[in-house]
């Protein structure tokens, strides 16, 4: 059994790192995570097409994290696009709320705005 060259090993570690980072970014910053997830999958596809082999565990981790990043990042990005204005209004209202009653009013207004947006 041969070992992988150091350059390939470094590229494999970098790909796995980017894929795992994309999965975390998909939750924290959905559009960035989505882009990194797509990039991870493109790199995997290009390497596969060129018959450049990677260790199986690295491929599984990178593929899983890339797909997760694309799905979650895409879904959360869509949600942000759909209710971004309502969330901004909620943040602004909560910033000015000094009591729990005022916070509850802000949350109720947010719920009413969402119902108005999706149940019209």
VOFI-283443 format. One record per residue (C-alpha): residue in one letter; x, y, z. Coordinates in steps of 0.05 Angstrom, whole numbers, plus 5000, padded with zeros to 4 digits. Layout:
N
AXYZ/...
***
This chain:
120
X500050005000/X502850684981/X501951315019/X499051944990/X503952494970/X504453075020/X501253564971/X495153114961/X494653015036/X494853765048/X489453884994/X485153345026/X485653665095/X484054345065/X477954075028/X475353745091/X476554375131/X472854805080/X467054315078/X466354295154/X466955055157/X461555105104/X456854685146/X457855145206/X457355775163/X450855525134/X447855615203/X451356255223/X451656615155/X447156225107/X449156555041/X456556465056/X455555745078/X451455615015/X457055884971/X462455485008/X458154855004/X457354934929/X464855054923/X466254414962/X461654004918/X464654314854/X471754134878/X469553424894/X466253364825/X472353634789/X477053164826/X472552574812/X472052744739/X479552804733/X480352134768/X484152454825/X482751994883/X481752214955/X481551785016/X474451505025/X473351815095/X475252495068/X470452435010/X464752225057/X466052795105/X466753315050/X460753065011/X456253035073/X458453725099/X457854025029/X450753755018/X448753975088/X451554675075/X447854735009/X441154485037/X441354865103/X444655485074/X439655505017/X433655405062/X435855925113/X437656425058/X430656335029/X427556445098/X431757075107/X429457335040/X422157195055/X421757485126/X427757955128/X423558585133/X419358305190/X425558085227/X428658775220/X422259085248/X422458585307/X429858755322/X428359495320/X422259415365/X426158975415/X431759485417/X426960005443/X423259535490/X425059655563/X420259175597/X417958465588/X411058715569/X414059145514/X418058545489/X411658125488/X408158665447/X413958655398/X413557895392/X406057925382/X406858455328/X412058005294/X407357405296/X401757835268/X406258085212/X408257375194/X400957155193/X399157745150/X404857595102/X403456855092/X395956795103/X393557355058/
***
